[in-house]
C-alpha cells in the first residue's frame, strides 16, 4: 500500500544559511566566479571595458581610504600625558598592512599620493610600510591594522571616561559604591592591579618601612570613617600625601583591621579614573610609598656598598629614635639606646608576622573558623574574607626582608670599621 506523503519545512537560520552558501558556491556560476576573483584580477579584468576598469580602480581606492580610517584605534592618546611619559615625544599613529596586490598599478600610486598628503598619522612610516607590502599576489582582501607606539594605559584618553563618570555619581553613597564594585574584580589582588610584581612588592615593603617610622597616618580602624584619607609622609617634599577617599574597599567594608595595605593597593584603580582630569599627579601617593623602599626612577636599583632607603631609614630610626620628627609606629620614647629600640621594633615585626601566619597563611592544624582565613575547608568563609588573604604571602615576605635589615643595620652615628666601608675596587 502507498505510504502517505510527508513534508518537512526546514527554515531554521542555520539551515537557511547553509543552503544560501551552497548556492553561492556553485562551481562555474556567476557568484562563484565573483567571490573567487582576486583584487588584482578584478582591476585587470579583460572581459570589461576601459570605463568599467576605471570605475573599479576608483572604487578600490575609495575602499582603501575608508578601510584606513576604520582601522584607527577606538581610543586616542593624550599628547600631554604621553609627552611626560616619553621625554617630550609626540604619539604617532601608524598602520601595518597585509599584502597589497597593486604593484605597478595606478591604484597604488594614487594611494601613496593620498598618504603623503595626510598629516593625521606618521606619514613617512606609513608610506614606507605600504611600499614594503606592495606585491602582485592573487589575494582577495587587504588587512589594515592601526596602532600607537607602546605606552602605558594612562596615556589613553577617554578609555575609562564612562567608568569615571559612574564612580563620581555613586562615590558619595555607601550603597552606590558597593553596587559599583560588586563582582567587578575576577582575579586575586596581585593579578588585578595595574602594576608589575616588582612595583607591587616595593610598595608593600615601603608600607612596612613607613609604618615603623610613623610615615603612615590613618584613623583607628574601629572609628575610621570612609571619607577620611590614609596619608603617607613624603620624605623628599616634607609633607603628607593623601590616598583617594573613599576607596573601593573603605574601612567600613574591610572586615578585618589589617586590610589597610591591600585596600590602598586596590585603590590604584581609582587613580586611572582621575588621570584625564589631574594628570600623572594622581599616582603620587603610591610613588611616595614605594620610595620608602626603592628610590629607583623606573625600576629597582641596588648598588654594592650603598644602603637601600629601608636600611638608611632604619639606621636613622635606631640611632636617633625618630625619622623626620615623625612619631614612630612603636613607642620608643623611653628606650635608652639603639639596641633597646631595635628590640622593640623587632618584637613589633614578630607580632605582625605571627598574626599573618596564624590567620592568613595556610598550614596543617590551623583554625578553620570565622576570623581565620587559612585553609578554607568551609565554603561560607569565602564571603567574609578580607583583602589581606590575597597579599598575605607577599606581606609576610616583605616584612621579613625589612626585619632582616632591622636586625643587621648599624644605627646612625655608629662608626664601623674600615672593612665595613669598602665598596670594592672602582674601575
N, C-alpha and C positions, 0 to 999 in steps of 0.2 A: 504494500500500500504506500502511496506517496506520503512523504512527511510534510507537515505544514511549513511554509516558509517563515524564516526568522530574519529580522533586520536589526542591526546594531548601529546606532548613531554615535560615532566617535568624534566628539567635539571638545575633548579635554585640551587645555592650552598646549601641553607638551606634544600631544598627538598632532594638532594642527601645525605646530612649529616644525615638527619632523617632516610632515608632508610638504610644507612650503619649501623647506631646504632641499628636499629631494627633487622637487620640481625645478627649482632654480639651478641645481647642479646637473641637470640632464646633459650628457655629453653631446657636443655638436650643436647645441641650441644657442640662441642669442644671449640668454642670461649667462650661460657658462662661458661663452667667449668673452663677454664684457668683464665678468668678475675675475677671470684668469689673466687678463691683459695687464702687462706691466705699465708703469708710468711712462717709461721711455717709449714703449711700443704705442701707448696712447697718443703721445705727441707726434710720433713719426709714422702714424698710420697712413699707408699709401692708398687705402680704399676711400679716403675722404679728400675733398678739395682743399686748396690753399687757404681759403677763407675759414673753413672749419678748423684747420690746424692752427690758424692764428687765434681763433676764439678759444681753442683748447689750451694753448700756451698762456693766454691771458687768465683763464680760469685757474690753471695750476699755479701761476704766480700769485694770484689773489689768495688761493688756498694756503700757500706757504706763508704769506704775510699774516693771515688770520691764525694759523697754527702757531706762529711765533708769538703772537700776542696771548694766545690761550695757554702757552707753555710758561708764562711768567708765574713765579711763586705767588701763592694766595695771600701771603703776608709781605709787608715791606720792612726794611731795616731802617732804624732811626739813625740818621747820619751822625748826629752829635754823640750818641752813646757809642756807636761803632768807632768813631774817631778817638774817643777816650780809651777804648779797649785796644786799639791797634795803632797807637802812636801817630794820630792825626791822619791816617789813611781814609780814603773815601770808598764806601762799599760799591763794588762794580758788579752789575748783573751780567751774567754770561749764559751762553746756550751751548749745549752739546747736541750733536746730530748723528743719526744713523746714516747709512749710505744714501747719498743724494744722486740719483741716476740721471743727471743732466749735464754731464761733462761735454764740453764743446757745443752746448745748446744755448740759444738765445735766452731761455728762461733763467739759466744760471747767471749770465751776465747781468740781466735786469735785477735779479735778486741780490747780487753782490752790490750793485749800484744803490739799491734801496738801503742795504745795511750800512753802507759808507755814509749816508746822509741822515742816519738815525742816531741821535745822541742820548737815547734813554737807556743805553746799555754800554758795555765795554766794546766799542766799535771794532777796534783793531783785533781784539781777541776773538770776537765772534766771526769777523771776516776770515781770519786765519783758520778757525775751526771749520767753516764752510768749505774753504779751498781744499783742506785736507780730506774732506768727506766726499768731494765730487767724484763720481765714477760713472761707468756705463753699464752697471749691473741691471739685470731684469728684476726689479723689485716693485711691489705694488703699493708700498707705503713709505713714508718718511717720518721717523720719530724724532721729536724735538723735546729736550728737557732743559728748563731754565733754572738757574741756581745762583745764589750769592756765595761769596767766599765763606769758608768755615769760620764761625764765630760762636759766641756764647748765646744762649737763648734770650738773655736780657736785651740783646741788640734788636730783637724783632719787635716792631711797634704794632699795637693792635692785636697781638696774638691772644692776650688774656683780658682784653678790654671788657667784654661782656661779663666775664667772671668777676672782674674788679668792681664793676657797677653793681653786680648782685651782692657782693660782700659789703659794699658801702651801704646798701639798703638794709641788710639784716644784722650788721655787726652791733647795732645798739640794743638788740634783743637777745636774751639768753636762748629762748626757744628758736629764734631765727638762726642764730649761729649754729645751734645743734642740728637743725634740719639741713643747713647748708653743708655741713661737714660729714653728716651721717653716711656711711657706706662709700665715701669718696676715696678712701685710701685702701688699695687692694694688696699692698705689699708690706712686709715688715719695714720699720722705720729706716734702716740703712739703705734699703732698696728704693725707698720712696722720696729720698731727699736729693735735691739737685746739686750734689757735690760728690767728689771722689772720696775714696777711703782715707787717703792721707789728710785731706782737708777736714773731714769729719772727726778723725781721731785727734788731730791737732786742736780742734775746738774743744773736744772732751777733756784733753789734758789741760788746756787753758782754763777750763771751768774749775778743775781741781786746784790749779795753782792760784787762781784768783780767789777761790773760796778760802784757802788757807791764809792768804794775805789780807782778806777783808775787802777784796775788789768786786764782790757781788752784793748788790743791795736789793733786798726783797722783803716783803711783809711776811710775818709768820704764817704758815700755811693755813692754820685753822681760822685766822682772822683776815686772810688776804681777800681783797676784792678783785674782781675780774678786770676792772679798768685801771688798776694801779700797775704800772710797768715794772718789770725787773730791769735793773740797771747794772752796767759793768763799768769799771773805772778805766779810763783811757790814760795810761801812764805817759804817753807821748804828749798829749794835749793838756793833761792835768784836769780832766773834767769827767763827769758821769755821762754815759750814753745809754739811752733807753731802748729796750726792745719793744716791738709792737704790743699794744694792749687795746682791746682784749686779744688773746691768742686763740688759735684754733682749738687748743685744749687748755682752757683757762683754769685757774686754781680750783674753781667750783666743780670741775669735772676731772680733776687729776686722780681721784680715787685714793692715792697714797701721797704722803708728804715728800717723797723722794723722786718725783716725776718732773721737777723743775727743768733740769737739763734737757730731757727728751722733748718737753713741750717747747722749749726755746729753739731747739733744732728744727722741730716741725714747723715753727713759725717762719722759717726762711721762705716758705711758700707764699706768705703774705707779702714779703718784700718784692716778689716778682709782680704782684698785682699793683704795686705803687711805683714801679720803675718808670712808667710812662710819664708820671707827674713829677717825681722827685729825683730822677736820675740814679746814678750808681751810689749816691749817698745813702740810699736805703739799706745797703749791705754793711754799713759801718759798724753796727753793734757786733756782728759776727766776726768781722775783721779784727776789731779790738780784742774780742775774746780769744781769737786764735793767736794774736801777738803776745799774749801772756805765756804761750808755749813755743811759738815759732814765729820769728820775725822775718822770714823769707818773703820776698815780694810776691812771687808766684808759685813757689814750690818749697818743700822742706830743704833747709840748708844747715849743714853742720861743718865745723872746721876743727881739726885736731888742735888741742891746746886752748880752745876758746869755749867759755861756758855758754850753755844754752840760756834762753830767757828764764826758764824754770830754775836752773841752777843759780843764776845771778840773783833772782828774786829770793830764793830760799836762803842764800848766803846773807843777804841783807836782813831778812826776817830773823834769822838766828843771831846775827851779830848785833842788831840794833833793836830788835823786838817789834819792829813795825816797818812797813813799806809805804812810802809816800804819805806818811802820817795817817794811814788808814787804821781802823780798829781790826786786828786780826780775827779770823774766824774762830780761833781758840783763845781762851783767856790766858794771856802771857804777862799780865800786868805785874804779878808778884814773883815771876820767875827770876831767879837770882843770877843766872848766867846762860850762856848759849846752849850748854848741854841740857839744862833743865827745860829750856824752850823746845829743844829737839825732842826730848822725851814726851812732852805734852802733845806736840804735833804728830809724832809717830803714833801715839795712843789714839788720837782722833782718826787718823787714817786707818788704823787697825779696826776700830769700831765700825767704820763705814764698810770696809771690806768684809767684815764678819756679817753685817746686815745683808749685804748683797749676796753673799754665799748662802745664807740661811733662807732668804726669802725669794731669790730670783734665779740662782744658778741651779741647774738640775743635778740630781745625785741620789743615790740609794738611801732610803730611810728618812728622807726629808718630809716635812709636813705637807699634807695634801688637803688643805682646808682654807676657807676664806682668810685673806691676809697673807697667804703664802702662795707664790706663783713659781713653782719649781718643776714638778713632774707632770702636772695636768692629767691626772687619772680621772678627773671628774669634769665632764663637758661644761657644766654650768659655771665653772670658774672662769671660762674664757670671757664671758660677758662683763665680768668685774675685774678685768686685768688692767693695771696702769701701763702707761707707755714705757716705763722703765724696763719691762721684760724684754723689749726689743733691743735695748742697748746694754743690758746687764753685763755681758761678757766684755764689751769694749770699755764700759765704765770701770769695771774691775781691773782690767789690764792696764789702762792708762793711769789709774790711781796707784797701782803697784809700781809703775815706772816713776811717778812723782815721789812715792815713798822711798824708792831706792836712791833717788837723788838726795832726798832729805836725810837719809841715813849716812851718806858719804860726804856731802858737801862741807867745805870748811866755812865757818862763819866769816862774815865781812870783818876785816880788820885783823884776821889771823894771818901770820906771816909764815907761809910754807917754806920748806927747804928748797934749795936750788933745783933739785931733781924734779920737783913738782911743777916748776915754772917752765921747763923746756917745752918748746913746741916742735922740736925736731929741726934738722938742717933745712935751711931755706935755699932752694935752688930751682 
